[in-house]
């Protein structure tokens, strides 16, 4: 397999993991109606995925730096296949939780290896392509996964199984591609030691890294809100029970994020973070207005603007943090980045689910949205101050 084909195989594998992660979102309302669980249980089902993913990131996230990218990816794909099989046969909350835990473990183990592998084999004449793919493909995968799942739930037979059967076929195809891919990382000692949970950021770059954390928190916090409670917001606040609409709302955010990543190419990362964070805050404000007005069109507009802000600011933050990675510690640093992302993705969403049971979805969405707006604007103020002290010379993509 050529270097270029290996690159796009890794990109397709990342897309497949993300599409599978979003596929259950439009189904949560279906599961809730079938099995009669509460909103809190719904967000726990969502949250255990992210928490399992975090557990994998902080343990095996860096192991591909030692044993190679391919063995880690093949093992991750095998666990992902097992998770999808459990989804197909699930007949209660317990099986749903098991499937999400397995899926989280698989995705967490694969994330660092895929990201590092993309950097390993990116075309020499396009040094920023790996950062672009890493920023854009998750949004595409999450968005199209939710949209495709919503489409199948609304119009296809066997709505709780067909989407997972299709994903099993695609995942098996990705496993075949990875098996044919040449190894891109030299084996190094220390694999067992790397399993000890830790976060790895180069000492010289920690100040720079921590400056990106508010952006990661704001962007992935919004993704968590949409993927966990988005379909419920559409159903209960806008009184729309169409599963395709629910999937499309999630898709509009994530496709907007992918487009934003493309638009941010070539910009200074700090400028991208500022522009994107302002867009994210504006988009969330429009989203909240749409929910209060009961306007689906306004909700879609807010979702798209939020998504554009997500993509632009995330690419800026990722390019800033990725520049700190040395070849022998790439997977470790990327695992740390995604640990921050998925903490922001999961914990606020779980808290929101618990709050929604007591205070209602509308009030919970207001508090959640306002909190992310405040974080985004605080990040803008911090970055503007840093820009005056130290102009950036790095560029996105």
TAPE-V981203 format. One record per residue. N is the residue number from 1. RES is the residue in one small letter. PSI is psi in degrees with one decimal (999 if undefined). Layout:
N | RES | PSI
N | RES | PSI
This chain:
1 | x | 133.5
2 | x | 164.1
3 | x | -42.2
4 | x | -43.2
5 | x | -37.3
6 | x | -40.5
7 | x | -49.2
8 | x | -24.1
9 | x | -42.2
10 | x | -41.1
11 | x | -42.4
12 | x | -35.4
13 | x | -42.2
14 | x | -44.4
15 | x | -43.0
16 | x | -43.4
17 | x | -43.4
18 | x | -40.0
19 | x | -41.4
20 | x | -34.5
21 | x | -35.8
22 | x | -18.8
23 | x | -37.6
24 | x | -16.8
25 | x | -51.7
26 | x | -15.8
27 | x | -15.0
28 | x | -41.2
29 | x | -37.5
30 | x | -48.9
31 | x | -41.7
32 | x | -40.7
33 | x | -37.5
34 | x | -40.8
35 | x | -4.3
36 | x | 35.8
37 | x | 165.4
38 | x | 172.2
39 | x | -34.0
40 | x | -45.5
41 | x | -38.5
42 | x | -47.0
43 | x | -23.3
44 | x | -42.4
45 | x | -43.3
46 | x | -44.9
47 | x | -32.5
48 | x | -28.5
49 | x | -51.8
50 | x | -37.1
51 | x | -39.1
52 | x | -39.7
53 | x | -42.7
54 | x | -42.1
55 | x | -41.6
56 | x | -40.4
57 | x | -45.3
58 | x | -7.5
59 | x | -64.0
60 | x | 5.3
61 | x | -29.6
62 | x | 0.2
63 | x | -24.4
64 | x | -16.8
65 | x | -18.0
66 | x | -42.3
67 | x | -5.4
68 | x | 157.0
69 | x | -42.2
70 | x | -46.4
71 | x | -39.1
72 | x | -42.2
73 | x | -39.9
74 | x | -40.1
75 | x | -40.0
76 | x | -41.6
77 | x | -34.3
78 | x | -42.5
79 | x | -37.4
80 | x | -41.7
81 | x | -40.9
82 | x | -41.3
83 | x | -42.8
84 | x | -35.6
85 | x | -40.2
86 | x | -41.6
87 | x | -44.4
88 | x | -38.6
89 | x | 2.0
90 | x | 134.2
91 | x | 21.5
92 | x | 172.9
93 | x | -36.7
94 | x | -44.6
95 | x | -35.3
96 | x | -42.2
97 | x | -43.5
98 | x | -45.1
99 | x | -42.0
100 | x | -35.4
101 | x | -48.1
102 | x | -42.0
103 | x | -41.2
104 | x | -42.6
105 | x | -44.0
106 | x | -46.4
107 | x | -39.9
108 | x | -41.7
109 | x | -35.4
110 | x | -28.7
111 | x | -51.9
112 | x | -40.2
113 | x | -41.9
114 | x | -47.2
115 | x | -45.5
116 | x | -39.4
117 | x | -37.6
118 | x | -40.7
119 | x | -38.1
120 | x | -41.7
121 | x | 11.5
122 | x | 148.3
123 | x | 131.8
124 | x | -31.2
125 | x | -1.5
126 | x | 70.7
127 | x | -18.0
128 | x | 4.2
129 | x | -36.4
130 | x | -42.2
131 | x | -39.9
132 | x | -47.5
133 | x | -42.9
134 | x | -29.8
135 | x | -39.4
136 | x | -39.8
137 | x | -40.7
138 | x | -41.0
139 | x | -43.6
140 | x | -45.3
141 | x | -47.8
142 | x | -42.9
143 | x | -50.8
144 | x | -30.0
145 | x | -44.5
146 | x | -42.6
147 | x | -46.5
148 | x | -41.3
149 | x | -43.7
150 | x | -39.8
151 | x | -45.0
152 | x | -38.9
153 | x | -39.5
154 | x | -36.5
155 | x | -13.6
156 | x | 159.2
157 | x | 162.9
158 | x | 60.9
159 | x | -28.5
160 | x | 0.6
161 | x | -35.1
162 | x | -44.2
163 | x | -36.5
164 | x | -31.6
165 | x | -43.8
166 | x | -41.2
167 | x | -33.5
168 | x | -43.9
169 | x | -44.5
170 | x | -40.8
171 | x | -40.5
172 | x | -38.4
173 | x | -41.0
174 | x | -39.2
175 | x | -40.5
176 | x | -40.9
177 | x | -44.0
178 | x | -37.8
179 | x | -30.1
180 | x | -8.7
181 | x | 136.1
182 | x | 150.7
183 | x | 138.2
184 | x | -2.9
185 | x | 133.8
186 | x | 135.4
187 | x | 138.4
188 | x | 151.0
189 | x | 164.8
190 | x | 13.6
191 | x | -45.6
192 | x | -42.4
193 | x | -31.2
194 | x | -15.5
195 | x | -14.5
196 | x | 126.5
197 | x | 124.7
198 | x | 158.4
199 | x | 133.3
200 | x | 110.3
201 | x | 128.5
202 | x | 134.9
203 | x | -39.4
204 | x | -18.1
205 | x | 11.9
206 | x | -38.5
207 | x | -44.3
208 | x | -44.8
209 | x | -46.6
210 | x | -23.7
211 | x | -21.5
212 | x | -14.5
213 | x | -43.9
214 | x | -33.5
215 | x | -46.9
216 | x | -41.2
217 | x | -43.7
218 | x | -46.5
219 | x | -51.5
220 | x | -21.7
221 | x | -40.9
222 | x | -42.8
223 | x | -40.2
224 | x | -41.4
225 | x | -47.6
226 | x | -44.4
227 | x | -27.2
228 | x | -46.2
229 | x | -7.2
230 | x | -53.1
231 | x | -36.1
232 | x | -38.3
233 | x | -43.3
234 | x | -42.7
235 | x | -43.5
236 | x | -34.7
237 | x | -42.1
238 | x | -7.0
239 | x | 40.5
240 | x | 119.7
241 | x | 12.0
242 | x | 118.5
243 | x | -29.1
244 | x | -39.9
245 | x | -43.2
246 | x | -46.1
247 | x | -36.0
248 | x | -33.4
249 | x | -46.5
250 | x | -42.8
251 | x | -40.0
252 | x | -37.4
253 | x | -49.6
254 | x | -35.2
255 | x | -37.7
256 | x | -39.0
257 | x | -40.5
258 | x | -43.4
259 | x | -41.1
260 | x | -38.4
261 | x | -40.4
262 | x | -41.7
263 | x | -26.4
264 | x | -8.3
265 | x | 135.4
266 | x | -8.6
267 | x | 156.6
268 | x | 132.6
269 | x | -40.1
270 | x | -41.1
271 | x | -40.2
272 | x | -41.6
273 | x | -41.6
274 | x | -50.2
275 | x | -45.5
276 | x | -40.7
277 | x | -38.1
278 | x | -42.1
279 | x | -39.0
280 | x | -45.0
281 | x | -44.1
282 | x | -45.5
283 | x | -41.0
284 | x | -37.5
285 | x | -43.3
286 | x | -40.0
287 | x | -46.5
288 | x | -37.9
289 | x | -43.2
290 | x | -40.6
291 | x | -43.4
292 | x | -33.5
293 | x | -8.7
294 | x | 30.2
295 | x | 112.6
296 | x | -38.6
297 | x | -42.1
298 | x | -37.8
299 | x | -44.4
300 | x | -42.8
301 | x | -47.5
302 | x | -37.7
303 | x | -42.6
304 | x | -45.7
305 | x | -42.9
306 | x | -41.9
307 | x | -42.8
308 | x | -44.7
309 | x | -40.4
310 | x | -55.6
311 | x | -43.6
312 | x | -47.4
313 | x | -36.5
314 | x | -41.6
315 | x | -40.5
316 | x | -43.9
317 | x | -42.1
318 | x | -42.5
319 | x | -38.4
320 | x | -47.2
321 | x | -39.7
322 | x | -28.3
323 | x | -15.0
324 | x | -10.3
325 | x | 133.9
326 | x | 153.9
327 | x | -39.1
328 | x | -8.0
329 | x | 22.8
330 | x | -51.0
331 | x | -38.1
332 | x | -45.6
333 | x | -42.8
334 | x | -34.4
335 | x | -37.4
336 | x | -43.3
337 | x | -46.2
338 | x | -23.5
339 | x | -46.0
340 | x | -46.3
341 | x | -46.8
342 | x | -20.8
343 | x | -44.9
344 | x | -28.9
345 | x | -35.1
346 | x | -52.0
347 | x | -46.7
348 | x | -35.0
349 | x | -40.1
350 | x | -44.4
351 | x | -38.9
352 | x | -39.0
353 | x | -41.8
354 | x | -40.8
355 | x | -37.1
356 | x | -33.1
357 | x | -34.9
358 | x | -38.5
359 | x | -6.7
360 | x | 153.6
361 | x | -40.9
362 | x | -48.1
363 | x | -39.6
364 | x | -43.9
365 | x | -38.5
366 | x | -50.4
367 | x | -44.8
368 | x | -50.2
369 | x | -43.7
370 | x | -38.9
371 | x | -43.1
372 | x | -36.5
373 | x | -44.5
374 | x | -44.2
375 | x | -43.0
376 | x | -45.9
377 | x | -34.9
378 | x | -39.1
379 | x | -39.9
380 | x | -44.8
381 | x | -43.0
382 | x | -45.0
383 | x | -37.8
384 | x | -38.8
385 | x | -42.3
386 | x | -35.1
387 | x | -39.1
388 | x | -31.2
389 | x | -38.2
390 | x | 96.2
391 | x | 145.8
392 | x | 144.2
393 | x | -3.0
394 | x | 155.9
395 | x | 153.5
396 | x | 125.1
397 | x | 999
